[in-house]
Structure formats: structure tokens, C-alpha cells
Amino acid sequence: MQRLVIGSLLGVLLSLPLAMAPARADQLITPAEAALPSPPDSGLTLRGITRGPAIEQVEPSADAKGVSSPVKLKVLFSARNNATIDTGSVKVTYIKTPAVDLSARLKPHITPDGIDLKDAEVPPGTHLIRIDLKDSQGRASTALIKLSVKDK
């Protein structure tokens, strides 16, 4: 009985440092992915009038220069005409050659309101990320967001 109590107590004491450790940031882009070549033309051309959902980069702001990693990534989605955002349709792609699908990494942070990732680890550099999504009426939208991350 004494061994059982001591073993249990030891297990609890050893797990305390893990419970008290600060939360780790989520790796949004790895250094290896950042080192991939950029495509020859990263331009995104949208034509015509779209009634698809709005996609707005909130944090870091689109014109922010040199934020520190980890960054807070916040993107808002706004549906139109009484539609709702189809979160299953959200695809997030890091614009590199070859393209890197970030959707699975961001899935826990995607809601109908947008993407909210408190601490995203991103290597230094300028990173272009494409977001594609649809609303409940099947209307699609695409946006490019830019992250400029400075050296630590």
C-alpha cells in the first residue's frame, strides 16, 4: 500500500512541470517550407462581381512590416445574403513551389467567423497565404494574405 501511495505521489510531482509549462505556439510554416522557391508569379486576379463571403486580414494587419514570431493570426469571414460560411470548404495554401496545404494545421482554429490562431510560429521573411472558401449557397471567395516576419 505504501508503495502505491509513493508511486502515485511521485507520478503527480513529475507531471507538475508539464502542467505548469507555457503553451507552445502552433507551427504554421516550417523553416523547410519557407525555404521552398516562390512561384514565378504570385499574383491573384479576381474578375467580375462576387457575392461570395468576405475575407479580411485583421492581425497582423496587411500593411504591418516585420512582426515578431509567434504572431497572432486573425482573419475574419463574413457571409452575405443570409448565407453561412461552410467551414468544411476552407482551404489555406502557402504560396510556394510546390504549394503547401496549411488547412489541416489551421482546422482547429477555423470557425464560421474566421481563423483565430493566438500563437503562430512563422520563420522570418515575407509569406503569401491564399484562403479559399464557400458559403452555404456555394458562392466562392479567394483572398491573399501577407505575413512579414522579422528576424528575432
N, C-alpha and C positions, 0 to 999 in steps of 0.2 A: 504494500500500500504506500509506504514511504517513497519507494522508487517511482511509483506512478505520479505522486504529487510533485516530486522534484523534477521529473521529466516534463510534466505539464507546465510547471513554472518556468523551466528553462526554455521551453518552446515559446512561451509568451514573451519572455525577455528578449529572445533572439529576434522575434518578429517586430519588436518595437521600432528599431531603426528604420525598417522598411515602411512602417505605417507613418512615421514622422518625416520621411524624406519628401522633399518638394516634388510636385508632379512634373514629369518630364514633358518637354514640348513634343508635339507631333511632327515627324519628318514629312514636310510637304514635298520638297525637292531634295534629292540626294546630291552630293558633290559629283558623283559619276554622271548623273543625268544632266547637271548643269554644264558638264564638260562636253556633252554631245554638240555636234555642229548645229548652228541655226540654219533654217531653210533659206534658200536664196531670196524669197520674197515672203515676208510675214504679213503683208497687207491683207486686210479683210474688207471686201467690197460688199456692201449691202445695197440692194436696189429695190425701189418701189416702196409703197406704204405697207407697213406691217402693223397688225393689230395684236401681234404676239405679246407675251409678257415683257415687261421692262426689266432690265438687268442693270443695277447701279453699284459701282465700286464705292464703298464707304470708307473702309480702313484697310491698309493705308490709303490715303487719298490718291487719286490718279496722278496728281502732279507732285506728290511727295518725292523728294530726292534723298536717297541714302538713308533709309530707315535701318534700324538695328534688328538683327535676328536674335531671338524669335520675334516674329511680327504677329500682330493681331490682324487676321484676315476676316473682313466682314463685307459681304456682298448681299444687296437686297434684291428680291424678286417681287414684282408687282403684276398680278394678273389684271386683265381688262375685261369689261363686258360681262361681269358676274361669273367669270370662269375662275378656276382654281389652278394652282401650279401642280403639275404632275411631277412629283419628286423622283419618280422612277425613270423619268426621261432625262434627268440632269446628267450631262456628260461634261467633265472637266479635263482639258487636254493641255499639257505643257508643250508649247510650240518649239519642237526640236526635230532633228532628223536622226532617227525616226521619232515620230510623235510619242509622247509618254502619257498614258491614260492615268490621271490622278483621281478618277471618280471613286474607286474603292477606298482610297485613303481618306477622302472627304465625306464619304457616305454618312458616318455618324454625326457629322456637323451640318448636314443638309436638311432643311425644313421647308415647308411651303413659303416661309418668309425669306429664305435665302441661305447663305452659308455663313456660319459663325464659328470660327476657329480661333480660340484665345491665344495660343502659342504655336505658331507655325515655324519650324526650323527651315530656313532657306539660305543657301550659300550666297556669298557676296556676288553681285552682278545685277544685270537687268534681265528680268524674266517675263516673257509673254505667256499668258494663260488664256485659253479660249473656253468659254462657257456656252454650251448649247442646252436648250430646254424647250419643253412644250407645255401648253396649258391643257385643261380638261376638254377643250374643244379642238385640240390638235394643232393649234397655231404655234409655230416655232419662232424662237428668237436666238440670236447669237451675239456674243459680245467678247471683246478682248479686254483683259485687264493687265496692267503692268505693275510689276513689283521691282523697285530699285532698292537693293540691299547693299549697305556699305560694309567694308571690312571691319572686323571687330577691333 
